[in-house]
């Protein structure tokens, strides 16, 4: 531990220790090894309290050794003002110096310690004292930028012009270091003696110093105090020349602004312009040329500024100098010197002059942003369409205000020239383009169009909400201009638009994208769905103009999304961005969203994902396991079939297979559509399917039996005689013998046992079809199946029979929720099926017993009557299906109906049976007209056709439905194979016929074709026999025949058949991958086909438990309206006080059609909606059949592409300018390579 001394205690400020030591008699001025006293130690550390104690004990102010700093200098170094003040008060020398000659005042001023400087000045420190280099306190404070210190020194009358030994004054020091605030102080007072033009021994003034160092603010201060711009250094350099050499273009601009007298001052023969050209300072070259610097002056080597620019490879400077030299008009346009430009135009009269790059004065002015030059040139009618070597025009090069001026003038020019297509494209590309900007005379685009007589453009501008009330400079409006110029077409458009804006203010404000005005009109009571004379609503106008803000307001006020104009267009159709329109609608309150069939159809045509997004809004999750559906009755479809959501999905108007597949993935397997399919199946499709299946089975059986019975007849029948015998039968007479042999022999053709069996089977089928059809037709109606389900659950069979016969369906509680309703509906279906079996037995067994007990003679005697009856049934069954096909044709439309091969096949088959085959069988068309063989062929082909058409009934079976679409693909493969194989078939047929003509199987070309075709299926024996027969007679033919046969087998069987198998295998594989979704497609096709056969009224009534017609006798007083009549919706009407109904029950009602929804609800226009619409269904029933592809990557790529497109559009102007610069640089490089001048910097 070091020994404690008085110096240490003084240094650490231990006052008591110092006092104790002094009291014990220690010497107050004793020095340490370095020669410092305790006072110096205390001062060095700013211990004023110790200094005070030492001074009281008469410590010496200068007691230190002579080579050591005094206590005052140590206190100044420390910056302790209190210590300095104590020392000065006790007689310390205020002007003592440091080893470098600095006084305390110089030291404090140099470090900016203003309080210290103020204290020293109070003790009369010398303000003009200098250190060893001649620096004064004021000079150091100025150089270091301490304005407060400078002010104190100036108040102490410091000499402002006293330089140091380098002749640098405080003003020059401040200017050199960029101390603008100090310069203000040095020059501020009028009485200031500071010499603003003082210079050093080299002639450098403060202004030259600031120009050399690039201190713009300092130069401004000096010039404001009239610094001499003409001052030169000893080598002739001015401030302008120095700033030019350094490249400080702002200082050059400032200097030239104050004076251009020194623009030609040269140093070593180099003018400022030469210096700027040599160093490549383009902006300074521009400034000097604007100041009329001589561009043709030469230096000592005889080089001009252009030569120097070329020598040092400064292409831009060279171009600018040459432009000034060769094209002064273009240069003045680029420089923005309007006065000189006007003089030049007056002198040469060529405002469309071009330089070597084909640039015009307008281009240079536009690029440089000189709006006043652009306006002046436009008054001279310069060519705005002129393009340079790179194809850039003045408009493409312009930016900022110049671009606005040129765009405005271009628009006016397009209007004057009647270029409506170009104007329309421009407005579509720039929806925010201001069409109201007037020209110099206050003329808007609309006024220009009217004045030019361009009626079509007038209409286009009015559609863009052009201002009708704008006034030209002379106070005339567009309508007055049209009347004055007798422009009839324009005037008619203006008057019609004015009437529209006055009559339909809401529609006009919606079209104009005026959100506030639209909201105010709606709040004031304007009808939100008001339509103009063309049927357009405010929503349609806003959608067509993509006015998002107005659309949101209209949707908030409940604007109807549906509805169309007189041309059938909807808001969705007229929206330019349909995807954005749908998303905007979906962003609104989902609880208020109503389903629109037209919007849904347009959405899936635009993008199937939009259709899925729409459907998602109407699906509500109830807990973890259940779905509930909103607006299900609307999505189900209550209008025409072709307007329903299901029809739109199944008949997408596109030829792209990818789009159809996407609709299946996103929409058809959506839970909402699958629920719709379930409801349609339950309401009508199940019943119609069963009815048609039964009738088709009867039709097919009757066709088979008819053909089989007819084969037994060998002579025409007299139908009228047979009918007479039916009513007066003779059971004893034998069947009429028919002559069948040539020799007149008689052969009995009737097989009684076979005929009896066929008749028994047909009779049982007939009875079951009749019974089951009746049960299905009446038992599967929605209200009956629901009632039957409830009775199966709660009632008795006798009660059910009584209810079916005498019950009142309005008396049931249809609002009751039955959790297991689906199970009881299935049970009810089983009951109906057992009923059909039971009643078939009741009626069929007696008939079967009757036929079984008849003798062969009786059977033979009644054979013809049975055939007549069976053919009549066949005719009726065919008529039944013909009626359904006609109804389906009316639903599809004739053209759409016949686009299907299956539909064409069906209608032809039924027509043949109705109008040809059965009339022939009934001898309405006798056999003398249509031969027996023809009838047999017709019977065979119709039967085959019916069997093929029977495949349609497999569509409803999930395990087989997917095979039907697959068959279409297989048939396409077979067609392609037939085309390929047909070439070989034709060639081989001709070859075989030529080689083996007149041989067995090759007698004719047709027989040869058949023989060759059968080889494809392995029938080689006949061909081999023919070849073998030539072995001995014609050996060459024998060898060639076998070679041909081997080639035939290899090409046809091995190669081509395997190609066919491979093609079909691929088709089958693709079909199996999409089997589940294709099964759903087949299911949907079946339901839709059945729905198209229904009348609109039938379809509408099937969604009701109680049809509207059953409520027509109700008193209007029984209808209760839950809300005000003006705000009635299809959910707000309720039925009560119906006969046999409990008083506390009320049922939800809906309007029968869309028109009645908008009008007052009438008693005969309502019905009780089927409770199935409100059922909760488990999510497990709607698991995705195929996984929906993840399009997140595709969406990201689309977003990136959109962003890139936006960036490209925003920077199109910069890209044009870059192309120009590249072209200029390329040209400059070529010029540089061609020059032989030596490179190197100029001598300064």
Secondary structure in CASP SS format (residue, H / E / C, confidence):
PFRMAT SS
TARGET T0000
AUTHOR 0000-0000-0000
METHOD secondary structure of the structure
MODEL  1
X C 1.00
X C 1.00
X C 1.00
X C 1.00
X C 1.00
X H 1.00
X H 1.00
X H 1.00
X H 1.00
X H 1.00
X H 1.00
X C 1.00
X C 1.00
X C 1.00
X H 1.00
X H 1.00
X H 1.00
X H 1.00
X H 1.00
X H 1.00
X H 1.00
X H 1.00
X H 1.00
X C 1.00
X C 1.00
X C 1.00
X C 1.00
X C 1.00
X C 1.00
X C 1.00
X E 1.00
X C 1.00
X C 1.00
X C 1.00
X C 1.00
X C 1.00
X E 1.00
X H 1.00
X H 1.00
X H 1.00
X H 1.00
X H 1.00
X H 1.00
X H 1.00
X C 1.00
X C 1.00
X C 1.00
X H 1.00
X H 1.00
X H 1.00
X H 1.00
X H 1.00
X H 1.00
X H 1.00
X H 1.00
X H 1.00
X C 1.00
X C 1.00
X C 1.00
X C 1.00
X C 1.00
X C 1.00
X C 1.00
X C 1.00
X C 1.00
X C 1.00
X C 1.00
X C 1.00
X C 1.00
X C 1.00
X H 1.00
X H 1.00
X H 1.00
X H 1.00
X H 1.00
X H 1.00
X H 1.00
X H 1.00
X C 1.00
X C 1.00
X H 1.00
X H 1.00
X H 1.00
X H 1.00
X H 1.00
X H 1.00
X H 1.00
X H 1.00
X H 1.00
X C 1.00
X C 1.00
X C 1.00
X C 1.00
X C 1.00
X C 1.00
X C 1.00
X E 1.00
X C 1.00
X C 1.00
X C 1.00
X C 1.00
X C 1.00
X E 1.00
X H 1.00
X H 1.00
X H 1.00
X H 1.00
X H 1.00
X H 1.00
X H 1.00
X C 1.00
X C 1.00
X C 1.00
X H 1.00
X H 1.00
X H 1.00
X H 1.00
X H 1.00
X H 1.00
X H 1.00
X H 1.00
X H 1.00
X C 1.00
X C 1.00
X C 1.00
X C 1.00
X C 1.00
X C 1.00
X C 1.00
X E 1.00
X C 1.00
X C 1.00
X C 1.00
X C 1.00
X C 1.00
X E 1.00
X H 1.00
X H 1.00
X H 1.00
X H 1.00
X H 1.00
X H 1.00
X H 1.00
X H 1.00
X C 1.00
X C 1.00
X H 1.00
X H 1.00
X H 1.00
X H 1.00
X H 1.00
X H 1.00
X H 1.00
X H 1.00
X H 1.00
X C 1.00
X C 1.00
X C 1.00
X C 1.00
X C 1.00
X C 1.00
X C 1.00
X C 1.00
X C 1.00
X C 1.00
X C 1.00
X C 1.00
X C 1.00
X C 1.00
X H 1.00
X H 1.00
X H 1.00
X H 1.00
X H 1.00
X H 1.00
X H 1.00
X H 1.00
X C 1.00
X C 1.00
X H 1.00
X H 1.00
X H 1.00
X H 1.00
X H 1.00
X H 1.00
X H 1.00
X H 1.00
X H 1.00
X C 1.00
X C 1.00
X C 1.00
X C 1.00
X C 1.00
X C 1.00
X C 1.00
X C 1.00
X C 1.00
X C 1.00
X E 1.00
X C 1.00
X C 1.00
X C 1.00
X C 1.00
X C 1.00
X E 1.00
X H 1.00
X H 1.00
X H 1.00
X H 1.00
X H 1.00
X H 1.00
X H 1.00
X H 1.00
X C 1.00
X C 1.00
X H 1.00
X H 1.00
X H 1.00
X H 1.00
X H 1.00
X H 1.00
X H 1.00
X H 1.00
X H 1.00
X C 1.00
X C 1.00
X C 1.00
X C 1.00
X C 1.00
X C 1.00
X C 1.00
X C 1.00
X C 1.00
X C 1.00
X C 1.00
X C 1.00
X C 1.00
X C 1.00
X H 1.00
X H 1.00
X H 1.00
X H 1.00
X H 1.00
X H 1.00
X H 1.00
X H 1.00
X C 1.00
X C 1.00
X H 1.00
X H 1.00
X H 1.00
X H 1.00
X H 1.00
X H 1.00
X H 1.00
X H 1.00
X H 1.00
X H 1.00
X C 1.00
X C 1.00
X C 1.00
X C 1.00
X C 1.00
X C 1.00
X C 1.00
X E 1.00
X E 1.00
X C 1.00
X C 1.00
X E 1.00
X E 1.00
X H 1.00
X H 1.00
X H 1.00
X H 1.00
X H 1.00
X H 1.00
X H 1.00
X H 1.00
X C 1.00
X C 1.00
X H 1.00
X H 1.00
X H 1.00
X H 1.00
X H 1.00
X H 1.00
X H 1.00
X H 1.00
X H 1.00
X C 1.00
X C 1.00
X C 1.00
X C 1.00
X C 1.00
X C 1.00
X C 1.00
X C 1.00
X C 1.00
X C 1.00
X C 1.00
X C 1.00
X C 1.00
X C 1.00
X H 1.00
X H 1.00
X H 1.00
X H 1.00
X H 1.00
X H 1.00
X H 1.00
X C 1.00
X C 1.00
X C 1.00
X H 1.00
X H 1.00
X H 1.00
X H 1.00
X H 1.00
X H 1.00
X H 1.00
X H 1.00
X H 1.00
X H 1.00
X H 1.00
X H 1.00
X C 1.00
X H 1.00
X H 1.00
X H 1.00
X H 1.00
X H 1.00
X H 1.00
X H 1.00
X H 1.00
X C 1.00
X C 1.00
X H 1.00
X H 1.00
X H 1.00
X H 1.00
X H 1.00
X H 1.00
X H 1.00
X H 1.00
X H 1.00
X H 1.00
X H 1.00
X C 1.00
X C 1.00
X C 1.00
X C 1.00
X C 1.00
X E 1.00
X C 1.00
X C 1.00
X C 1.00
X C 1.00
X C 1.00
X E 1.00
X H 1.00
X H 1.00
X H 1.00
X H 1.00
X H 1.00
X H 1.00
X H 1.00
X H 1.00
X C 1.00
X C 1.00
X H 1.00
X H 1.00
X H 1.00
X H 1.00
X H 1.00
X H 1.00
X H 1.00
X H 1.00
X H 1.00
X C 1.00
X C 1.00
X C 1.00
X C 1.00
X C 1.00
X C 1.00
X C 1.00
X E 1.00
X C 1.00
X C 1.00
X C 1.00
X C 1.00
X C 1.00
X E 1.00
X H 1.00
X H 1.00
X H 1.00
X H 1.00
X C 1.00
X C 1.00
X H 1.00
X H 1.00
X H 1.00
X H 1.00
X H 1.00
X H 1.00
X H 1.00
X H 1.00
X H 1.00
X H 1.00
X H 1.00
X H 1.00
X H 1.00
X H 1.00
X H 1.00
X H 1.00
X H 1.00
X C 1.00
X C 1.00
X C 1.00
X H 1.00
X H 1.00
X H 1.00
X H 1.00
X H 1.00
X H 1.00
X H 1.00
X H 1.00
X H 1.00
X H 1.00
X C 1.00
X C 1.00
X C 1.00
X C 1.00
X C 1.00
X C 1.00
X C 1.00
X C 1.00
X C 1.00
X C 1.00
X C 1.00
X C 1.00
X C 1.00
X C 1.00
X C 1.00
X H 1.00
X H 1.00
X H 1.00
X H 1.00
X H 1.00
X H 1.00
X H 1.00
X C 1.00
X C 1.00
X C 1.00
X H 1.00
X H 1.00
X H 1.00
X H 1.00
X H 1.00
X H 1.00
X H 1.00
X H 1.00
X H 1.00
X C 1.00
X C 1.00
X C 1.00
X C 1.00
X C 1.00
X C 1.00
X C 1.00
X C 1.00
X C 1.00
X C 1.00
X C 1.00
X C 1.00
X C 1.00
X C 1.00
X H 1.00
X H 1.00
X H 1.00
X H 1.00
X H 1.00
X H 1.00
X H 1.00
X H 1.00
X C 1.00
X C 1.00
X H 1.00
X H 1.00
X H 1.00
X H 1.00
X H 1.00
X H 1.00
X H 1.00
X H 1.00
X H 1.00
X H 1.00
X H 1.00
X H 1.00
X H 1.00
X H 1.00
X H 1.00
X H 1.00
X C 1.00
X H 1.00
X H 1.00
X H 1.00
X H 1.00
X H 1.00
X H 1.00
X H 1.00
X C 1.00
X C 1.00
X C 1.00
X H 1.00
X H 1.00
X H 1.00
X H 1.00
X H 1.00
X H 1.00
X H 1.00
X H 1.00
X H 1.00
X C 1.00
X C 1.00
X C 1.00
X C 1.00
X C 1.00
X C 1.00
X C 1.00
X E 1.00
X C 1.00
X C 1.00
X C 1.00
X C 1.00
X C 1.00
X E 1.00
X H 1.00
X H 1.00
X H 1.00
X H 1.00
X H 1.00
X H 1.00
X H 1.00
X C 1.00
X C 1.00
X C 1.00
X H 1.00
X H 1.00
X H 1.00
X H 1.00
X H 1.00
X H 1.00
X H 1.00
X H 1.00
X H 1.00
X C 1.00
X C 1.00
X C 1.00
X C 1.00
X C 1.00
X C 1.00
X C 1.00
X C 1.00
X C 1.00
X C 1.00
X C 1.00
X C 1.00
X C 1.00
X C 1.00
X H 1.00
X H 1.00
X H 1.00
X H 1.00
X C 1.00
X C 1.00
X C 1.00
X H 1.00
X H 1.00
X H 1.00
X H 1.00
X H 1.00
X H 1.00
X H 1.00
X H 1.00
X H 1.00
X H 1.00
X C 1.00
X C 1.00
X H 1.00
X H 1.00
X H 1.00
X C 1.00
X C 1.00
X C 1.00
X C 1.00
X H 1.00
X H 1.00
X H 1.00
X H 1.00
X H 1.00
X H 1.00
X H 1.00
X H 1.00
X H 1.00
X H 1.00
X C 1.00
X H 1.00
X H 1.00
X H 1.00
X H 1.00
X H 1.00
X H 1.00
X H 1.00
X H 1.00
X H 1.00
X C 1.00
X C 1.00
X E 1.00
X E 1.00
X E 1.00
X E 1.00
X C 1.00
X C 1.00
X C 1.00
X E 1.00
X E 1.00
X E 1.00
X E 1.00
X C 1.00
X C 1.00
X H 1.00
X H 1.00
X H 1.00
X H 1.00
X H 1.00
X C 1.00
X C 1.00
X C 1.00
X C 1.00
X H 1.00
X H 1.00
X H 1.00
X C 1.00
X H 1.00
X H 1.00
X H 1.00
X H 1.00
X H 1.00
X H 1.00
X C 1.00
X C 1.00
X C 1.00
X C 1.00
X C 1.00
X C 1.00
X H 1.00
X H 1.00
X H 1.00
X H 1.00
X H 1.00
X H 1.00
X H 1.00
X H 1.00
X H 1.00
X H 1.00
X H 1.00
X H 1.00
X C 1.00
X C 1.00
X H 1.00
X H 1.00
X H 1.00
X H 1.00
X H 1.00
X H 1.00
X H 1.00
X H 1.00
X H 1.00
X H 1.00
X H 1.00
X H 1.00
X H 1.00
X H 1.00
X H 1.00
X H 1.00
X H 1.00
X H 1.00
X H 1.00
X H 1.00
X H 1.00
X H 1.00
X H 1.00
X H 1.00
X H 1.00
X H 1.00
X H 1.00
X H 1.00
X H 1.00
X H 1.00
X H 1.00
X H 1.00
X H 1.00
X H 1.00
X H 1.00
X H 1.00
X H 1.00
X H 1.00
X H 1.00
X H 1.00
X C 1.00
X C 1.00
X C 1.00
X C 1.00
X C 1.00
X C 1.00
X C 1.00
X C 1.00
X H 1.00
X H 1.00
X H 1.00
X H 1.00
X H 1.00
X H 1.00
X H 1.00
X H 1.00
X H 1.00
X C 1.00
X C 1.00
X C 1.00
X C 1.00
X C 1.00
X C 1.00
X C 1.00
X C 1.00
X C 1.00
X C 1.00
X C 1.00
X E 1.00
X C 1.00
X C 1.00
X C 1.00
X C 1.00
X C 1.00
X C 1.00
X E 1.00
X C 1.00
X C 1.00
X C 1.00
X C 1.00
X C 1.00
X H 1.00
X H 1.00
X H 1.00
X H 1.00
X H 1.00
X H 1.00
X H 1.00
X H 1.00
X H 1.00
X H 1.00
X H 1.00
X H 1.00
X H 1.00
X H 1.00
X H 1.00
X H 1.00
X H 1.00
X H 1.00
X H 1.00
X H 1.00
X H 1.00
X H 1.00
X H 1.00
X H 1.00
X H 1.00
X H 1.00
X H 1.00
X H 1.00
X C 1.00
X C 1.00
X H 1.00
X H 1.00
X H 1.00
X H 1.00
X H 1.00
X H 1.00
X H 1.00
X H 1.00
X H 1.00
X H 1.00
X H 1.00
X H 1.00
X H 1.00
X C 1.00
X C 1.00
X H 1.00
X H 1.00
X H 1.00
X H 1.00
X H 1.00
X H 1.00
X H 1.00
X H 1.00
X H 1.00
X H 1.00
X C 1.00
X C 1.00
X H 1.00
X H 1.00
X H 1.00
X C 1.00
X C 1.00
X C 1.00
X C 1.00
X C 1.00
X C 1.00
X C 1.00
X C 1.00
X C 1.00
X H 1.00
X H 1.00
X H 1.00
X H 1.00
X H 1.00
X H 1.00
X H 1.00
X H 1.00
X H 1.00
X H 1.00
X H 1.00
X H 1.00
X H 1.00
X H 1.00
X H 1.00
X H 1.00
X H 1.00
X H 1.00
X H 1.00
X H 1.00
X H 1.00
X H 1.00
X H 1.00
X H 1.00
X H 1.00
X H 1.00
X H 1.00
X H 1.00
X H 1.00
X H 1.00
X H 1.00
X H 1.00
X H 1.00
X C 1.00
X C 1.00
X H 1.00
X H 1.00
X H 1.00
X H 1.00
X H 1.00
X H 1.00
X C 1.00
X H 1.00
X H 1.00
X H 1.00
X H 1.00
X H 1.00
X H 1.00
X H 1.00
X H 1.00
X H 1.00
X H 1.00
X H 1.00
X H 1.00
X H 1.00
X H 1.00
X H 1.00
X H 1.00
X H 1.00
X H 1.00
X H 1.00
X H 1.00
X H 1.00
X H 1.00
X H 1.00
X H 1.00
X H 1.00
X H 1.00
X H 1.00
X H 1.00
X H 1.00
X H 1.00
X C 1.00
X H 1.00
X H 1.00
X H 1.00
X H 1.00
X H 1.00
X C 1.00
X C 1.00
X H 1.00
X H 1.00
X H 1.00
X H 1.00
X H 1.00
X H 1.00
X H 1.00
X H 1.00
X H 1.00
X H 1.00
X H 1.00
X H 1.00
X H 1.00
X H 1.00
X H 1.00
X H 1.00
X H 1.00
X H 1.00
X H 1.00
X H 1.00
X H 1.00
X C 1.00
X C 1.00
X C 1.00
X C 1.00
X C 1.00
X C 1.00
X C 1.00
X C 1.00
X C 1.00
X C 1.00
X H 1.00
X H 1.00
X H 1.00
X H 1.00
X H 1.00
X H 1.00
X H 1.00
X H 1.00
X H 1.00
X H 1.00
X H 1.00
X H 1.00
X H 1.00
X H 1.00
X H 1.00
X H 1.00
X H 1.00
X H 1.00
X H 1.00
X H 1.00
X H 1.00
X H 1.00
X H 1.00
X C 1.00
X C 1.00
X C 1.00
X H 1.00
X H 1.00
X H 1.00
X H 1.00
X H 1.00
X H 1.00
X H 1.00
X H 1.00
X H 1.00
X H 1.00
X H 1.00
X H 1.00
X H 1.00
X H 1.00
X H 1.00
X H 1.00
X H 1.00
X H 1.00
X H 1.00
X H 1.00
X H 1.00
X H 1.00
X H 1.00
X H 1.00
X H 1.00
X H 1.00
X H 1.00
X H 1.00
X H 1.00
X H 1.00
X H 1.00
X H 1.00
X H 1.00
X H 1.00
X H 1.00
X H 1.00
X H 1.00
X H 1.00
X C 1.00
X C 1.00
X C 1.00
X C 1.00
X C 1.00
X C 1.00
X C 1.00
X C 1.00
X C 1.00
X H 1.00
X H 1.00
X H 1.00
X H 1.00
X H 1.00
X H 1.00
X H 1.00
X H 1.00
X H 1.00
X H 1.00
X H 1.00
X C 1.00
X C 1.00
X C 1.00
X C 1.00
X C 1.00
X H 1.00
X H 1.00
X H 1.00
X H 1.00
X H 1.00
X H 1.00
X H 1.00
X H 1.00
X C 1.00
X C 1.00
X C 1.00
X C 1.00
X C 1.00
X C 1.00
X H 1.00
X H 1.00
X H 1.00
X H 1.00
X H 1.00
X H 1.00
X H 1.00
X H 1.00
X H 1.00
X H 1.00
X H 1.00
X H 1.00
X H 1.00
X H 1.00
X H 1.00
X H 1.00
X H 1.00
X H 1.00
X H 1.00
X H 1.00
X H 1.00
X H 1.00
X H 1.00
X H 1.00
X H 1.00
X H 1.00
X H 1.00
X H 1.00
X H 1.00
X H 1.00
X H 1.00
X H 1.00
X H 1.00
X H 1.00
X H 1.00
X H 1.00
X H 1.00
X H 1.00
X H 1.00
X C 1.00
X H 1.00
X H 1.00
X H 1.00
X H 1.00
X H 1.00
X H 1.00
X H 1.00
X H 1.00
X H 1.00
X H 1.00
X H 1.00
X H 1.00
X H 1.00
X H 1.00
X H 1.00
X H 1.00
X H 1.00
X H 1.00
X C 1.00
X C 1.00
X C 1.00
X H 1.00
X H 1.00
X H 1.00
X H 1.00
X H 1.00
X H 1.00
X C 1.00
X C 1.00
X E 1.00
X E 1.00
X E 1.00
X C 1.00
X H 1.00
X H 1.00
X H 1.00
X H 1.00
X C 1.00
X C 1.00
X C 1.00
X C 1.00
X H 1.00
X H 1.00
X H 1.00
X E 1.00
X E 1.00
X E 1.00
X C 1.00
X C 1.00
X C 1.00
X H 1.00
X H 1.00
X H 1.00
X C 1.00
X C 1.00
X C 1.00
X C 1.00
X C 1.00
X E 1.00
X E 1.00
X E 1.00
X C 1.00
X C 1.00
X C 1.00
X C 1.00
X C 1.00
X C 1.00
X C 1.00
X C 1.00
X C 1.00
X C 1.00
X C 1.00
X E 1.00
X E 1.00
X E 1.00
X E 1.00
X E 1.00
X C 1.00
X C 1.00
X H 1.00
X H 1.00
X H 1.00
X H 1.00
X H 1.00
X C 1.00
X C 1.00
X C 1.00
X C 1.00
X H 1.00
X H 1.00
X H 1.00
X E 1.00
X E 1.00
X E 1.00
X E 1.00
X C 1.00
X H 1.00
X H 1.00
X H 1.00
X H 1.00
X C 1.00
X C 1.00
X E 1.00
X E 1.00
X H 1.00
X H 1.00
X H 1.00
X H 1.00
X C 1.00
X C 1.00
X C 1.00
X C 1.00
X C 1.00
X C 1.00
X C 1.00
X C 1.00
X C 1.00
X H 1.00
X H 1.00
X H 1.00
X H 1.00
X H 1.00
X H 1.00
X H 1.00
X H 1.00
X H 1.00
X H 1.00
X H 1.00
X H 1.00
X H 1.00
X H 1.00
X H 1.00
X H 1.00
X H 1.00
X H 1.00
X H 1.00
X C 1.00
X H 1.00
X H 1.00
X H 1.00
X H 1.00
X H 1.00
X H 1.00
X H 1.00
X H 1.00
X H 1.00
X H 1.00
X H 1.00
X H 1.00
X H 1.00
X H 1.00
X H 1.00
X H 1.00
X H 1.00
X H 1.00
X H 1.00
X H 1.00
X H 1.00
X H 1.00
X H 1.00
X C 1.00
X C 1.00
X C 1.00
X C 1.00
X C 1.00
X C 1.00
X C 1.00
X C 1.00
X C 1.00
X C 1.00
END
